[in-house]
Amino acid sequence: MASTSDRADKVKKIFEKFDVNRDRGLNSEEMAALVMAANPRIKFNDYQIEAILNEIFRVYGDFMDGEKGLTCQGLLKTYDDGAGDVDRDLIALGLDDPNHNSVSYQESSSPIENKTSVKLEKKSKFETLLDNTGEMVDELEISINRLESKQRKDGKLKEVSIQTVSDPIWLRELEPFSDNLEKKTIWEESGRDYALFSNELAVLRNRADGANSRKVAIDEHMAIGRLLYDHQLIKDALVSFTKATQLERTEPQSHFWAGNCLYLLGRYRESEEEYSWALEIAEVGGNKWDHLLPQIHINLGIVNECQDRFSAAYNHYREAITHCPTHFRALKLMGGALRRDGNHRLAEKALEEAINAKPDYADAHCELGLVLHAMGETDKAMQQYQKAIDLTPGHVNATYNLGNLFMELGKYRMASAMYARVLDVWPNNWRAQINRAVVLFTSATGQDEEARKAMKEAFKTIANNKVEPNEVTTHIKQVQERASSSGHDRRFKAVVDETMKAYCKFIEGQRWILGKCINPSFLVDDDEVVVNVVVAAQAASAKPVKRAKQ
């Protein structure tokens, strides 16, 4: 294993190169220069750079020295947390020469001539690689942009707000439980335009296969895969990463990225196999892959959770923490796995450790709220949800969970307000739509029409997004269980029961072939689907019932 001092010396080289004004801190301009120089193939816009820097300075605020910026110790902490590959960055920045001398702080410093980039003293190995792959990547970028332009013009390209796996520049781990909503691009994979793109991609892959060395071929397939991945062309990216694994079985990064693609495609078992390969290779590779081990363990934990293997997930998160004891995300994920496995006290302890490591970690506060909620400590749970919202205004999970808590407490108007906030930022969240309809039907009179509209919108979203019926019925059953266990009034229970019947009637009227709905708009605008919910709510309240005309 590499000594701590060796790793620190490498980070110091990077730090000193970008600390242009020699004040022992990386300010916004210097940090932006580092990010761009370490990722030369990515064309950042000003918004992306600002977002990255804000996140870095927020997460590592304890390592900021006022206006001077991030300290060297702070930069080391980012690498220790698995936020970057120090060896890769050394090569990219031309600092991998063992004879490279660190800059002395006694030297006089000159003003920054270019505040958005840093000139390298010599041509690095990474730049040499870029000479070989740059033209190919540029051609692929043109092809992707052409496809995007045509599909967008024809209305075939769809973008939906989802709670997604993310792969930000500064953190290369999966985040399946992230509370950041992103735009997912859904490509139309049929038609002439996509076929033309596929042909152009095949030509580039053939060129990579014909490279003058296996190493160059691997690098080119990896570069193609990363660009496709960044544009959410996941199936095509998987082909490239798989080619790289076939060319070199003992390269963990290609297995790691193949695992990421398989995860996004919902192929969890195959994803787990790729991560396991990456882990086995990285563990025998000496200190070269130390930075990758926590990331692999975290992603293995995540895919195990997706397969309801919470104990296995817990073990991987624990291993990640062993490699990096201050890894607050691993602590948060471990707490989540323990909660899902029913170990609430251990989950509470893990999440408190995550919050101690990073007090402004909104996701950990939200997860702790879920644990406290499950243990019946509703006041404390409410405080944690609100803390998450205070730290991250618009925090979707915390807002949704707070709505659920209000619903269980019988505070229907407040619950409705929380669900409405969720729908403001995530309009196609069918769970929030159903819950909002239920609480609107249950609350004061005069809201039946709004509730009716909310219920029909929920069914429309479910149909248009082809949500599996068992997923919907499971959600409604969970609401029914809450109604039974929380001592709700007759009206609420009646509304939930009739909501289940209304949904069953809705799907019975649809035509399903081989498990797929082929007429999703059927009954969406039919009042008969939800009229019985109104009737049940009124009957439970002992109010006069006015049935709709048949």
Contacts in CASP RR format, 6 or more apart in sequence:
PFRMAT RR
TARGET T0000
AUTHOR 0000-0000-0000
METHOD contacts of the structure
MODEL  1
MASTSDRADKVKKIFEKFDVNRDRGLNSEEMAALVMAANPRIKFNDYQIE
AILNEIFRVYGDFMDGEKGLTCQGLLKTYDDGAGDVDRDLIALGLDDPNH
NSVSYQESSSPIENKTSVKLEKKSKFETLLDNTGEMVDELEISINRLESK
QRKDGKLKEVSIQTVSDPIWLRELEPFSDNLEKKTIWEESGRDYALFSNE
LAVLRNRADGANSRKVAIDEHMAIGRLLYDHQLIKDALVSFTKATQLERT
EPQSHFWAGNCLYLLGRYRESEEEYSWALEIAEVGGNKWDHLLPQIHINL
GIVNECQDRFSAAYNHYREAITHCPTHFRALKLMGGALRRDGNHRLAEKA
LEEAINAKPDYADAHCELGLVLHAMGETDKAMQQYQKAIDLTPGHVNATY
NLGNLFMELGKYRMASAMYARVLDVWPNNWRAQINRAVVLFTSATGQDEE
ARKAMKEAFKTIANNKVEPNEVTTHIKQVQERASSSGHDRRFKAVVDETM
KAYCKFIEGQRWILGKCINPSFLVDDDEVVVNVVVAAQAASAKPVKRAKQ
1 286 0 8 1.000
1 287 0 8 1.000
1 290 0 8 1.000
2 287 0 8 1.000
2 290 0 8 1.000
6 287 0 8 1.000
7 76 0 8 1.000
7 79 0 8 1.000
7 80 0 8 1.000
7 86 0 8 1.000
7 290 0 8 1.000
8 76 0 8 1.000
10 86 0 8 1.000
10 87 0 8 1.000
10 90 0 8 1.000
11 72 0 8 1.000
11 75 0 8 1.000
11 76 0 8 1.000
11 79 0 8 1.000
11 86 0 8 1.000
12 72 0 8 1.000
12 102 0 8 1.000
13 90 0 8 1.000
13 95 0 8 1.000
13 100 0 8 1.000
13 102 0 8 1.000
14 34 0 8 1.000
14 75 0 8 1.000
14 86 0 8 1.000
14 89 0 8 1.000
14 90 0 8 1.000
14 93 0 8 1.000
14 95 0 8 1.000
15 25 0 8 1.000
15 26 0 8 1.000
15 72 0 8 1.000
15 75 0 8 1.000
16 102 0 8 1.000
16 103 0 8 1.000
17 93 0 8 1.000
17 95 0 8 1.000
17 103 0 8 1.000
17 118 0 8 1.000
18 26 0 8 1.000
18 30 0 8 1.000
18 31 0 8 1.000
18 33 0 8 1.000
18 34 0 8 1.000
18 37 0 8 1.000
18 118 0 8 1.000
19 25 0 8 1.000
19 26 0 8 1.000
19 30 0 8 1.000
20 30 0 8 1.000
20 33 0 8 1.000
20 109 0 8 1.000
20 112 0 8 1.000
20 118 0 8 1.000
21 27 0 8 1.000
21 30 0 8 1.000
21 109 0 8 1.000
21 112 0 8 1.000
22 103 0 8 1.000
22 105 0 8 1.000
22 107 0 8 1.000
22 109 0 8 1.000
23 68 0 8 1.000
24 65 0 8 1.000
24 68 0 8 1.000
24 71 0 8 1.000
24 72 0 8 1.000
24 105 0 8 1.000
25 65 0 8 1.000
25 68 0 8 1.000
25 69 0 8 1.000
25 70 0 8 1.000
25 71 0 8 1.000
25 72 0 8 1.000
26 34 0 8 1.000
26 69 0 8 1.000
26 70 0 8 1.000
26 75 0 8 1.000
27 67 0 8 1.000
27 68 0 8 1.000
27 69 0 8 1.000
28 53 0 8 1.000
28 69 0 8 1.000
29 112 0 8 1.000
29 115 0 8 1.000
29 116 0 8 1.000
31 53 0 8 1.000
31 56 0 8 1.000
31 57 0 8 1.000
31 69 0 8 1.000
31 70 0 8 1.000
32 49 0 8 1.000
32 53 0 8 1.000
32 116 0 8 1.000
33 115 0 8 1.000
33 116 0 8 1.000
33 117 0 8 1.000
33 118 0 8 1.000
34 118 0 8 1.000
35 44 0 8 1.000
35 49 0 8 1.000
35 52 0 8 1.000
35 53 0 8 1.000
35 169 0 8 1.000
35 170 0 8 1.000
36 42 0 8 1.000
36 44 0 8 1.000
36 49 0 8 1.000
36 116 0 8 1.000
36 117 0 8 1.000
37 92 0 8 1.000
37 93 0 8 1.000
37 117 0 8 1.000
37 118 0 8 1.000
37 120 0 8 1.000
38 88 0 8 1.000
38 89 0 8 1.000
38 92 0 8 1.000
38 93 0 8 1.000
39 92 0 8 1.000
39 169 0 8 1.000
40 92 0 8 1.000
40 126 0 8 1.000
40 127 0 8 1.000
40 130 0 8 1.000
41 130 0 8 1.000
41 134 0 8 1.000
41 137 0 8 1.000
41 223 0 8 1.000
41 226 0 8 1.000
41 227 0 8 1.000
42 169 0 8 1.000
42 230 0 8 1.000
44 52 0 8 1.000
48 169 0 8 1.000
52 168 0 8 1.000
52 169 0 8 1.000
52 170 0 8 1.000
55 168 0 8 1.000
55 170 0 8 1.000
56 70 0 8 1.000
56 78 0 8 1.000
56 170 0 8 1.000
57 64 0 8 1.000
57 69 0 8 1.000
57 70 0 8 1.000
58 360 0 8 1.000
59 358 0 8 1.000
60 70 0 8 1.000
60 74 0 8 1.000
60 77 0 8 1.000
60 78 0 8 1.000
63 70 0 8 1.000
63 71 0 8 1.000
63 73 0 8 1.000
63 74 0 8 1.000
63 77 0 8 1.000
64 70 0 8 1.000
64 71 0 8 1.000
65 71 0 8 1.000
77 326 0 8 1.000
78 84 0 8 1.000
78 170 0 8 1.000
79 86 0 8 1.000
79 291 0 8 1.000
80 324 0 8 1.000
80 326 0 8 1.000
81 294 0 8 1.000
81 324 0 8 1.000
81 326 0 8 1.000
81 327 0 8 1.000
82 171 0 8 1.000
82 172 0 8 1.000
82 173 0 8 1.000
82 291 0 8 1.000
82 294 0 8 1.000
82 295 0 8 1.000
82 324 0 8 1.000
82 327 0 8 1.000
83 170 0 8 1.000
83 171 0 8 1.000
83 172 0 8 1.000
84 170 0 8 1.000
84 172 0 8 1.000
84 291 0 8 1.000
85 291 0 8 1.000
85 292 0 8 1.000
86 291 0 8 1.000
87 96 0 8 1.000
87 288 0 8 1.000
87 291 0 8 1.000
90 96 0 8 1.000
91 124 0 8 1.000
91 125 0 8 1.000
91 126 0 8 1.000
92 124 0 8 1.000
92 126 0 8 1.000
93 120 0 8 1.000
93 124 0 8 1.000
93 126 0 8 1.000
94 100 0 8 1.000
94 120 0 8 1.000
94 121 0 8 1.000
94 122 0 8 1.000
94 124 0 8 1.000
94 125 0 8 1.000
94 126 0 8 1.000
94 127 0 8 1.000
96 124 0 8 1.000
96 125 0 8 1.000
120 127 0 8 1.000
129 216 0 8 1.000
129 219 0 8 1.000
132 211 0 8 1.000
132 216 0 8 1.000
132 219 0 8 1.000
132 220 0 8 1.000
133 219 0 8 1.000
133 220 0 8 1.000
133 223 0 8 1.000
134 223 0 8 1.000
136 204 0 8 1.000
136 207 0 8 1.000
136 208 0 8 1.000
136 220 0 8 1.000
136 223 0 8 1.000
136 224 0 8 1.000
137 223 0 8 1.000
137 224 0 8 1.000
137 227 0 8 1.000
139 200 0 8 1.000
139 204 0 8 1.000
140 200 0 8 1.000
140 201 0 8 1.000
140 204 0 8 1.000
140 224 0 8 1.000
140 227 0 8 1.000
140 228 0 8 1.000
141 227 0 8 1.000
143 197 0 8 1.000
143 200 0 8 1.000
143 201 0 8 1.000
144 197 0 8 1.000
144 227 0 8 1.000
144 228 0 8 1.000
144 231 0 8 1.000
144 233 0 8 1.000
146 197 0 8 1.000
147 187 0 8 1.000
147 193 0 8 1.000
147 194 0 8 1.000
147 196 0 8 1.000
147 197 0 8 1.000
148 157 0 8 1.000
148 231 0 8 1.000
150 193 0 8 1.000
151 157 0 8 1.000
151 187 0 8 1.000
151 188 0 8 1.000
151 193 0 8 1.000
151 194 0 8 1.000
154 193 0 8 1.000
156 188 0 8 1.000
156 193 0 8 1.000
157 185 0 8 1.000
157 186 0 8 1.000
157 187 0 8 1.000
157 188 0 8 1.000
158 185 0 8 1.000
158 186 0 8 1.000
159 183 0 8 1.000
159 184 0 8 1.000
159 185 0 8 1.000
159 186 0 8 1.000
160 183 0 8 1.000
160 184 0 8 1.000
160 186 0 8 1.000
160 428 0 8 1.000
161 181 0 8 1.000
161 182 0 8 1.000
161 183 0 8 1.000
161 184 0 8 1.000
161 425 0 8 1.000
161 426 0 8 1.000
161 427 0 8 1.000
161 428 0 8 1.000
162 181 0 8 1.000
162 182 0 8 1.000
162 183 0 8 1.000
162 184 0 8 1.000
163 178 0 8 1.000
163 179 0 8 1.000
163 180 0 8 1.000
163 181 0 8 1.000
163 396 0 8 1.000
163 397 0 8 1.000
163 426 0 8 1.000
164 175 0 8 1.000
164 178 0 8 1.000
164 180 0 8 1.000
164 181 0 8 1.000
164 182 0 8 1.000
164 184 0 8 1.000
165 174 0 8 1.000
165 175 0 8 1.000
165 176 0 8 1.000
165 178 0 8 1.000
165 260 0 8 1.000
165 263 0 8 1.000
165 264 0 8 1.000
166 174 0 8 1.000
166 175 0 8 1.000
166 178 0 8 1.000
166 180 0 8 1.000
166 182 0 8 1.000
167 174 0 8 1.000
167 229 0 8 1.000
167 260 0 8 1.000
172 295 0 8 1.000
173 295 0 8 1.000
173 298 0 8 1.000
173 299 0 8 1.000
173 329 0 8 1.000
174 260 0 8 1.000
174 263 0 8 1.000
174 298 0 8 1.000
174 299 0 8 1.000
174 302 0 8 1.000
175 329 0 8 1.000
176 263 0 8 1.000
176 302 0 8 1.000
176 305 0 8 1.000
176 306 0 8 1.000
177 333 0 8 1.000
177 336 0 8 1.000
177 363 0 8 1.000
177 367 0 8 1.000
177 397 0 8 1.000
178 363 0 8 1.000
179 362 0 8 1.000
179 363 0 8 1.000
179 366 0 8 1.000
179 388 0 8 1.000
179 392 0 8 1.000
179 395 0 8 1.000
179 396 0 8 1.000
179 397 0 8 1.000
179 398 0 8 1.000
181 396 0 8 1.000
181 425 0 8 1.000
181 426 0 8 1.000
184 232 0 8 1.000
185 231 0 8 1.000
185 232 0 8 1.000
187 194 0 8 1.000
187 232 0 8 1.000
187 233 0 8 1.000
188 194 0 8 1.000
189 235 0 8 1.000
198 236 0 8 1.000
201 224 0 8 1.000
201 236 0 8 1.000
204 224 0 8 1.000
205 221 0 8 1.000
205 224 0 8 1.000
205 239 0 8 1.000
205 240 0 8 1.000
205 243 0 8 1.000
207 220 0 8 1.000
208 217 0 8 1.000
208 220 0 8 1.000
208 221 0 8 1.000
208 224 0 8 1.000
208 243 0 8 1.000
209 217 0 8 1.000
209 243 0 8 1.000
210 217 0 8 1.000
211 217 0 8 1.000
211 220 0 8 1.000
214 247 0 8 1.000
214 248 0 8 1.000
217 247 0 8 1.000
218 244 0 8 1.000
218 247 0 8 1.000
218 248 0 8 1.000
218 251 0 8 1.000
218 254 0 8 1.000
221 240 0 8 1.000
221 241 0 8 1.000
221 243 0 8 1.000
221 244 0 8 1.000
221 247 0 8 1.000
222 240 0 8 1.000
222 241 0 8 1.000
222 244 0 8 1.000
222 253 0 8 1.000
222 254 0 8 1.000
222 257 0 8 1.000
224 240 0 8 1.000
225 236 0 8 1.000
225 237 0 8 1.000
225 240 0 8 1.000
225 241 0 8 1.000
225 257 0 8 1.000
226 237 0 8 1.000
226 257 0 8 1.000
228 234 0 8 1.000
228 236 0 8 1.000
228 237 0 8 1.000
228 240 0 8 1.000
229 237 0 8 1.000
229 257 0 8 1.000
229 260 0 8 1.000
229 261 0 8 1.000
234 261 0 8 1.000
234 264 0 8 1.000
234 265 0 8 1.000
235 261 0 8 1.000
235 265 0 8 1.000
237 257 0 8 1.000
237 261 0 8 1.000
238 258 0 8 1.000
238 261 0 8 1.000
238 262 0 8 1.000
238 265 0 8 1.000
241 254 0 8 1.000
241 257 0 8 1.000
241 258 0 8 1.000
241 259 0 8 1.000
241 261 0 8 1.000
242 258 0 8 1.000
244 251 0 8 1.000
244 254 0 8 1.000
245 251 0 8 1.000
245 254 0 8 1.000
245 255 0 8 1.000
245 258 0 8 1.000
245 274 0 8 1.000
245 277 0 8 1.000
248 254 0 8 1.000
249 277 0 8 1.000
250 281 0 8 1.000
251 281 0 8 1.000
252 277 0 8 1.000
252 278 0 8 1.000
252 279 0 8 1.000
252 281 0 8 1.000
252 282 0 8 1.000
252 289 0 8 1.000
252 292 0 8 1.000
252 296 0 8 1.000
253 278 0 8 1.000
253 292 0 8 1.000
255 274 0 8 1.000
255 275 0 8 1.000
255 277 0 8 1.000
255 278 0 8 1.000
255 281 0 8 1.000
256 274 0 8 1.000
256 275 0 8 1.000
256 278 0 8 1.000
256 292 0 8 1.000
256 295 0 8 1.000
256 296 0 8 1.000
256 299 0 8 1.000
258 274 0 8 1.000
259 270 0 8 1.000
259 271 0 8 1.000
259 274 0 8 1.000
259 275 0 8 1.000
259 278 0 8 1.000
259 299 0 8 1.000
260 271 0 8 1.000
260 299 0 8 1.000
262 268 0 8 1.000
262 270 0 8 1.000
262 271 0 8 1.000
262 274 0 8 1.000
263 271 0 8 1.000
263 299 0 8 1.000
263 302 0 8 1.000
263 303 0 8 1.000
263 306 0 8 1.000
266 306 0 8 1.000
268 303 0 8 1.000
268 306 0 8 1.000
268 307 0 8 1.000
269 307 0 8 1.000
271 303 0 8 1.000
272 300 0 8 1.000
272 303 0 8 1.000
272 304 0 8 1.000
272 307 0 8 1.000
275 296 0 8 1.000
275 299 0 8 1.000
275 300 0 8 1.000
275 303 0 8 1.000
276 300 0 8 1.000
278 292 0 8 1.000
278 296 0 8 1.000
279 293 0 8 1.000
279 296 0 8 1.000
279 297 0 8 1.000
279 300 0 8 1.000
281 289 0 8 1.000
282 289 0 8 1.000
282 292 0 8 1.000
282 293 0 8 1.000
282 296 0 8 1.000
283 289 0 8 1.000
283 293 0 8 1.000
290 323 0 8 1.000
293 319 0 8 1.000
293 320 0 8 1.000
293 323 0 8 1.000
294 320 0 8 1.000
294 323 0 8 1.000
294 324 0 8 1.000
294 327 0 8 1.000
294 330 0 8 1.000
295 320 0 8 1.000
297 316 0 8 1.000
297 317 0 8 1.000
297 319 0 8 1.000
297 320 0 8 1.000
297 323 0 8 1.000
297 330 0 8 1.000
298 316 0 8 1.000
298 317 0 8 1.000
298 320 0 8 1.000
298 329 0 8 1.000
298 330 0 8 1.000
298 333 0 8 1.000
300 313 0 8 1.000
300 316 0 8 1.000
301 312 0 8 1.000
301 313 0 8 1.000
301 316 0 8 1.000
301 317 0 8 1.000
301 333 0 8 1.000
301 337 0 8 1.000
302 313 0 8 1.000
302 333 0 8 1.000
304 310 0 8 1.000
304 312 0 8 1.000
304 313 0 8 1.000
304 316 0 8 1.000
305 313 0 8 1.000
305 337 0 8 1.000
305 340 0 8 1.000
310 337 0 8 1.000
310 338 0 8 1.000
310 340 0 8 1.000
310 341 0 8 1.000
311 341 0 8 1.000
313 333 0 8 1.000
313 337 0 8 1.000
314 334 0 8 1.000
314 337 0 8 1.000
314 338 0 8 1.000
314 341 0 8 1.000
317 330 0 8 1.000
317 331 0 8 1.000
317 333 0 8 1.000
317 334 0 8 1.000
317 335 0 8 1.000
317 337 0 8 1.000
318 334 0 8 1.000
320 327 0 8 1.000
320 330 0 8 1.000
321 327 0 8 1.000
321 330 0 8 1.000
321 331 0 8 1.000
321 334 0 8 1.000
324 330 0 8 1.000
326 357 0 8 1.000
328 354 0 8 1.000
328 357 0 8 1.000
328 358 0 8 1.000
328 361 0 8 1.000
328 364 0 8 1.000
329 354 0 8 1.000
331 350 0 8 1.000
331 351 0 8 1.000
331 353 0 8 1.000
331 354 0 8 1.000
331 357 0 8 1.000
331 364 0 8 1.000
332 350 0 8 1.000
332 351 0 8 1.000
332 354 0 8 1.000
332 361 0 8 1.000
332 363 0 8 1.000
332 364 0 8 1.000
332 367 0 8 1.000
334 350 0 8 1.000
335 346 0 8 1.000
335 347 0 8 1.000
335 350 0 8 1.000
335 351 0 8 1.000
335 354 0 8 1.000
335 367 0 8 1.000
335 371 0 8 1.000
336 347 0 8 1.000
336 350 0 8 1.000
336 351 0 8 1.000
336 367 0 8 1.000
336 370 0 8 1.000
336 371 0 8 1.000
337 347 0 8 1.000
338 344 0 8 1.000
338 346 0 8 1.000
338 347 0 8 1.000
338 350 0 8 1.000
339 347 0 8 1.000
339 367 0 8 1.000
339 370 0 8 1.000
339 371 0 8 1.000
339 374 0 8 1.000
342 374 0 8 1.000
344 371 0 8 1.000
344 374 0 8 1.000
344 375 0 8 1.000
347 367 0 8 1.000
347 371 0 8 1.000
348 368 0 8 1.000
348 371 0 8 1.000
348 372 0 8 1.000
348 375 0 8 1.000
351 364 0 8 1.000
351 367 0 8 1.000
351 368 0 8 1.000
351 371 0 8 1.000
352 368 0 8 1.000
354 361 0 8 1.000
354 364 0 8 1.000
355 361 0 8 1.000
355 364 0 8 1.000
355 365 0 8 1.000
355 368 0 8 1.000
358 364 0 8 1.000
360 391 0 8 1.000
361 391 0 8 1.000
362 387 0 8 1.000
362 388 0 8 1.000
362 389 0 8 1.000
362 391 0 8 1.000
362 392 0 8 1.000
362 395 0 8 1.000
362 398 0 8 1.000
363 388 0 8 1.000
363 397 0 8 1.000
365 384 0 8 1.000
365 385 0 8 1.000
365 387 0 8 1.000
365 388 0 8 1.000
365 391 0 8 1.000
365 398 0 8 1.000
366 384 0 8 1.000
366 385 0 8 1.000
366 388 0 8 1.000
366 395 0 8 1.000
366 397 0 8 1.000
366 398 0 8 1.000
366 401 0 8 1.000
368 384 0 8 1.000
369 380 0 8 1.000
369 381 0 8 1.000
369 384 0 8 1.000
369 385 0 8 1.000
369 401 0 8 1.000
370 381 0 8 1.000
370 401 0 8 1.000
372 378 0 8 1.000
372 380 0 8 1.000
372 381 0 8 1.000
372 384 0 8 1.000
373 381 0 8 1.000
373 401 0 8 1.000
373 404 0 8 1.000
373 405 0 8 1.000
378 405 0 8 1.000
378 408 0 8 1.000
378 409 0 8 1.000
381 405 0 8 1.000
382 402 0 8 1.000
382 405 0 8 1.000
385 398 0 8 1.000
385 399 0 8 1.000
385 401 0 8 1.000
385 402 0 8 1.000
385 405 0 8 1.000
386 398 0 8 1.000
386 402 0 8 1.000
388 395 0 8 1.000
388 397 0 8 1.000
388 398 0 8 1.000
389 395 0 8 1.000
389 398 0 8 1.000
389 399 0 8 1.000
389 402 0 8 1.000
392 398 0 8 1.000
394 421 0 8 1.000
394 425 0 8 1.000
396 422 0 8 1.000
396 425 0 8 1.000
396 426 0 8 1.000
396 429 0 8 1.000
399 418 0 8 1.000
399 421 0 8 1.000
399 422 0 8 1.000
400 418 0 8 1.000
400 419 0 8 1.000
400 422 0 8 1.000
400 429 0 8 1.000
400 431 0 8 1.000
400 432 0 8 1.000
402 418 0 8 1.000
403 414 0 8 1.000
403 415 0 8 1.000
403 418 0 8 1.000
403 419 0 8 1.000
403 435 0 8 1.000
404 415 0 8 1.000
404 435 0 8 1.000
404 482 0 8 1.000
406 412 0 8 1.000
406 414 0 8 1.000
406 415 0 8 1.000
406 418 0 8 1.000
407 415 0 8 1.000
407 435 0 8 1.000
407 438 0 8 1.000
407 439 0 8 1.000
407 482 0 8 1.000
408 482 0 8 1.000
408 486 0 8 1.000
408 488 0 8 1.000
409 486 0 8 1.000
410 486 0 8 1.000
410 488 0 8 1.000
410 489 0 8 1.000
410 492 0 8 1.000
412 439 0 8 1.000
412 440 0 8 1.000
412 442 0 8 1.000
412 443 0 8 1.000
412 492 0 8 1.000
413 439 0 8 1.000
413 443 0 8 1.000
413 444 0 8 1.000
415 435 0 8 1.000
415 436 0 8 1.000
415 439 0 8 1.000
416 436 0 8 1.000
416 439 0 8 1.000
416 440 0 8 1.000
416 443 0 8 1.000
419 432 0 8 1.000
419 433 0 8 1.000
419 435 0 8 1.000
419 436 0 8 1.000
419 439 0 8 1.000
420 436 0 8 1.000
422 429 0 8 1.000
422 432 0 8 1.000
423 429 0 8 1.000
423 432 0 8 1.000
423 433 0 8 1.000
423 436 0 8 1.000
426 432 0 8 1.000
428 461 0 8 1.000
428 465 0 8 1.000
429 461 0 8 1.000
430 458 0 8 1.000
430 461 0 8 1.000
430 462 0 8 1.000
430 465 0 8 1.000
430 467 0 8 1.000
430 472 0 8 1.000
431 475 0 8 1.000
433 454 0 8 1.000
433 455 0 8 1.000
433 457 0 8 1.000
433 458 0 8 1.000
433 461 0 8 1.000
434 455 0 8 1.000
434 458 0 8 1.000
434 472 0 8 1.000
434 475 0 8 1.000
434 476 0 8 1.000
434 479 0 8 1.000
434 499 0 8 1.000
435 479 0 8 1.000
436 454 0 8 1.000
437 451 0 8 1.000
437 452 0 8 1.000
437 454 0 8 1.000
437 455 0 8 1.000
437 458 0 8 1.000
437 499 0 8 1.000
437 533 0 8 1.000
438 479 0 8 1.000
438 492 0 8 1.000
438 495 0 8 1.000
438 496 0 8 1.000
438 499 0 8 1.000
440 447 0 8 1.000
440 450 0 8 1.000
440 451 0 8 1.000
440 454 0 8 1.000
441 447 0 8 1.000
441 448 0 8 1.000
441 451 0 8 1.000
441 455 0 8 1.000
441 495 0 8 1.000
441 499 0 8 1.000
441 533 0 8 1.000
441 534 0 8 1.000
441 537 0 8 1.000
442 489 0 8 1.000
442 491 0 8 1.000
442 492 0 8 1.000
442 495 0 8 1.000
442 537 0 8 1.000
445 541 0 8 1.000
445 543 0 8 1.000
448 534 0 8 1.000
448 537 0 8 1.000
451 533 0 8 1.000
451 534 0 8 1.000
452 527 0 8 1.000
452 530 0 8 1.000
452 531 0 8 1.000
452 533 0 8 1.000
452 534 0 8 1.000
455 499 0 8 1.000
455 502 0 8 1.000
455 529 0 8 1.000
455 530 0 8 1.000
455 533 0 8 1.000
456 524 0 8 1.000
456 525 0 8 1.000
456 529 0 8 1.000
456 530 0 8 1.000
459 503 0 8 1.000
459 506 0 8 1.000
459 523 0 8 1.000
459 524 0 8 1.000
459 529 0 8 1.000
460 521 0 8 1.000
460 524 0 8 1.000
461 467 0 8 1.000
462 472 0 8 1.000
463 510 0 8 1.000
463 517 0 8 1.000
463 520 0 8 1.000
463 521 0 8 1.000
463 522 0 8 1.000
463 524 0 8 1.000
464 520 0 8 1.000
464 521 0 8 1.000
466 516 0 8 1.000
466 517 0 8 1.000
466 520 0 8 1.000
469 507 0 8 1.000
472 503 0 8 1.000
473 500 0 8 1.000
473 503 0 8 1.000
473 504 0 8 1.000
476 496 0 8 1.000
476 499 0 8 1.000
476 500 0 8 1.000
476 503 0 8 1.000
477 500 0 8 1.000
479 496 0 8 1.000
479 499 0 8 1.000
480 493 0 8 1.000
480 496 0 8 1.000
480 497 0 8 1.000
480 500 0 8 1.000
482 488 0 8 1.000
483 492 0 8 1.000
483 493 0 8 1.000
483 496 0 8 1.000
484 493 0 8 1.000
489 540 0 8 1.000
490 540 0 8 1.000
490 541 0 8 1.000
491 537 0 8 1.000
491 540 0 8 1.000
491 541 0 8 1.000
493 540 0 8 1.000
494 536 0 8 1.000
494 537 0 8 1.000
494 539 0 8 1.000
494 540 0 8 1.000
495 533 0 8 1.000
495 536 0 8 1.000
495 537 0 8 1.000
495 540 0 8 1.000
497 536 0 8 1.000
498 532 0 8 1.000
498 533 0 8 1.000
498 535 0 8 1.000
498 536 0 8 1.000
498 537 0 8 1.000
499 533 0 8 1.000
501 532 0 8 1.000
502 529 0 8 1.000
502 530 0 8 1.000
502 532 0 8 1.000
502 533 0 8 1.000
505 523 0 8 1.000
505 529 0 8 1.000
506 523 0 8 1.000
506 529 0 8 1.000
507 517 0 8 1.000
509 522 0 8 1.000
509 523 0 8 1.000
510 517 0 8 1.000
510 519 0 8 1.000
510 520 0 8 1.000
510 522 0 8 1.000
510 523 0 8 1.000
511 517 0 8 1.000
511 518 0 8 1.000
511 519 0 8 1.000
511 522 0 8 1.000
512 518 0 8 1.000
523 529 0 8 1.000
527 548 0 8 1.000
528 548 0 8 1.000
531 547 0 8 1.000
531 548 0 8 1.000
535 545 0 8 1.000
535 547 0 8 1.000
538 544 0 8 1.000
538 545 0 8 1.000
538 546 0 8 1.000
539 545 0 8 1.000
END
